[in-house]
């Protein structure tokens, strides 16, 4: 068991080192399913470390069962944070679309917790976001999100979805913008 744990830790450390890559401009090479060279190499794209504002430049594959209006956000921006030492990407204020490791230009971000309606704080529900990220160029990525909302409190009343649960899915193409965090909106 101890040998397996050491082996798993060694693989994890190799993965972090491989995903960090080299950089001279504050960008990290975070792995690559990007373009491949004839020699089997891949292009590793970078993300700026720290907080940045990323613009939603396109939306596709929308099924909005939770009525989030995710298709109407082109042109708006979200806070994105990248930590090179852990290769962790966080998307949205307080990780509203999830956080997780990015390696070889890909990763899955997770968020699982309770939330409330800002205009009616006593209306609460459980929310899970699973976001698959593909870094497509330096400071540019696609994020395919599945959001499930359930366990609505009685205070939500008629605003709760029929059946007490809803699911929304969408894909946003995001690119680093010119706005300065934390006010990305």
Wavefront OBJ file of the C-alpha trace (Angstrom):
o trace
v 0.000 0.000 0.000
v 2.775 2.422 0.975
v 4.621 1.666 -2.299
v 1.434 2.353 -4.263
v 1.020 5.682 -2.461
v 4.630 6.654 -3.227
v 4.131 5.647 -6.870
v 0.899 7.686 -7.102
v 2.599 10.699 -5.491
v 5.542 10.395 -7.897
v 3.182 10.285 -10.875
v 1.259 13.285 -9.539
v 4.473 15.284 -9.119
v 5.633 14.334 -12.626
v 2.224 15.443 -13.946
v 2.488 18.820 -12.203
v 6.045 19.368 -13.427
v 5.064 18.347 -16.975
v 1.993 20.557 -16.926
v 3.871 23.634 -15.725
v 6.250 23.818 -18.666
v 8.565 26.740 -19.301
v 7.588 30.343 -19.667
v 9.209 33.695 -20.001
v 6.149 35.964 -19.969
v 4.086 34.932 -16.973
v 2.341 32.322 -19.093
v 2.477 28.672 -18.248
v 2.517 25.879 -20.751
v -0.315 23.800 -19.389
v -0.201 20.767 -21.608
v -1.283 19.981 -25.083
v -3.977 18.393 -27.087
v -3.227 21.273 -29.399
v -1.582 20.910 -32.754
v 0.772 17.995 -33.056
v 4.084 18.017 -34.806
v 5.244 15.241 -37.119
v 7.527 14.035 -34.351
v 4.588 13.329 -32.014
v 5.007 16.578 -30.093
v 2.056 18.757 -29.213
v 1.665 22.485 -28.800
v 1.265 23.452 -25.160
v -0.741 26.649 -24.715
v -0.282 29.004 -21.790
v -2.578 30.801 -19.387
v -1.600 33.962 -17.548
v -1.050 33.306 -13.857
v -3.162 35.022 -11.222
v -6.493 36.764 -11.765
v -7.572 37.827 -15.262
v -10.821 38.800 -16.939
v -11.814 36.507 -19.807
v -14.455 37.570 -22.335
v -17.129 35.174 -23.549
v -16.684 35.458 -27.333
v -19.059 32.710 -28.518
v -21.715 30.368 -27.165
v -22.905 27.021 -28.499
v -24.645 23.775 -27.503
v -27.113 25.511 -25.166
v -29.815 23.515 -23.379
v -30.998 25.868 -20.635
v -33.325 23.859 -18.399
v -32.504 26.107 -15.415
v -33.283 29.287 -17.373
v -29.852 30.814 -16.725
v -29.778 32.796 -20.005
v -26.279 31.485 -20.697
v -26.762 32.121 -24.417
v -27.019 35.875 -23.917
v -23.631 36.547 -22.306
v -21.435 37.020 -25.395
v -19.395 40.167 -24.755
v -19.447 39.878 -20.984
v -16.451 38.749 -18.939
v -15.745 36.373 -16.073
v -12.975 36.276 -13.496
v -10.465 33.506 -14.248
v -7.571 32.497 -12.000
v -4.659 30.242 -12.897
v -2.125 28.987 -10.336
v 0.966 27.671 -12.107
v 2.429 25.779 -9.147
v -0.632 23.516 -8.948
v -1.816 23.899 -12.580
v -5.225 24.847 -11.143
v -7.738 26.846 -13.171
v -10.705 28.516 -11.453
v -13.480 30.064 -13.545
v -16.036 32.546 -12.215
v -16.230 34.571 -9.031
v -15.488 32.226 -6.116
v -15.157 29.407 -8.657
v -18.813 29.577 -9.698
v -18.097 27.346 -12.722
v -15.563 25.212 -10.887
v -11.878 24.728 -10.201
v -9.488 21.950 -11.128
v -6.167 20.980 -12.655
v -5.307 21.623 -16.306
v -2.781 19.309 -17.978
v -1.994 18.856 -21.647
v -4.440 21.691 -22.470
v -7.377 19.890 -20.855
v -9.053 19.553 -17.511
v -12.305 19.160 -15.643
v -13.355 21.829 -13.170
v -15.803 21.022 -10.372
v -18.071 23.012 -8.100
v -20.431 21.363 -5.634
v -22.249 23.306 -2.955
v -25.251 25.293 -1.869
v -26.154 28.679 -3.227
v -28.908 31.280 -2.901
v -30.765 33.841 -4.963
v -29.126 37.263 -4.407
v -32.512 39.007 -4.588
v -34.119 36.473 -2.216
v -31.375 35.050 0.079
v -33.739 32.645 1.864
v -34.250 30.814 -1.479
v -31.443 28.229 -1.499
v -30.591 25.136 -3.540
v -27.826 22.628 -4.136
v -25.759 23.245 -7.277
v -23.189 21.087 -9.056
v -21.140 22.387 -11.988
v -18.913 20.132 -14.068
v -16.902 22.116 -16.612
v -14.693 20.488 -19.226
v -11.989 22.899 -20.402
v -9.907 22.711 -23.562
v -7.201 25.371 -23.922
v -7.255 26.184 -27.654
v -4.597 28.928 -27.836
v -2.581 31.073 -25.438
v -5.075 32.692 -23.022
v -8.047 31.199 -24.884
v -10.207 28.195 -24.064
v -13.536 26.440 -24.551
v -15.511 25.566 -21.437
v -18.369 23.066 -21.696
v -20.511 23.320 -18.573
v -23.178 21.061 -17.092
v -25.002 22.677 -14.181
v -27.484 20.713 -12.070
v -29.664 22.495 -9.515
v -31.840 20.629 -6.993
v -32.969 20.510 -3.355
v -34.685 23.902 -3.514
v -35.854 25.388 -0.212
v -39.528 26.133 0.334
v -38.715 29.856 0.212
v -38.055 29.532 -3.537
v -41.750 28.885 -4.099
v -42.783 29.221 -7.758
v -39.230 30.060 -8.860
v -38.166 26.464 -8.194
v -38.217 24.287 -11.330
v -41.034 21.818 -11.896
v -40.026 18.507 -10.353
v -37.539 20.243 -8.028
v -34.504 19.807 -10.285
v -33.110 21.277 -13.497
v -30.070 20.902 -15.743
v -28.430 23.422 -18.073
v -25.593 22.678 -20.487
v -23.596 25.045 -22.689
v -20.211 25.760 -24.218
v -18.522 29.135 -24.091
v -15.411 30.158 -26.002
v -13.408 32.475 -23.740
v -10.454 34.730 -24.446
v -8.431 36.951 -22.125
v -9.813 40.482 -22.348
v -8.659 43.951 -21.414
v -10.724 44.506 -18.266
v -8.883 44.494 -14.938
v -9.920 42.165 -12.089
v -11.736 41.995 -9.825
v -14.421 44.011 -11.684
v -14.685 41.937 -14.846
v -18.271 42.969 -15.580
l 1 2 3 4 5 6 7 8 9 10 11 12 13 14 15 16 17 18 19 20 21 22 23 24 25 26 27 28 29 30 31 32 33 34 35 36 37 38 39 40 41 42 43 44 45 46 47 48 49 50 51 52 53 54 55 56 57 58 59 60 61 62 63 64 65 66 67 68 69 70 71 72 73 74 75 76 77 78 79 80 81 82 83 84 85 86 87 88 89 90 91 92 93 94 95 96 97 98 99 100 101 102 103 104 105 106 107 108 109 110 111 112 113 114 115 116 117 118 119 120 121 122 123 124 125 126 127 128 129 130 131 132 133 134 135 136 137 138 139 140 141 142 143 144 145 146 147 148 149 150 151 152 153 154 155 156 157 158 159 160 161 162 163 164 165 166 167 168 169 170 171 172 173 174 175 176 177 178 179 180 181 182 183 184 185
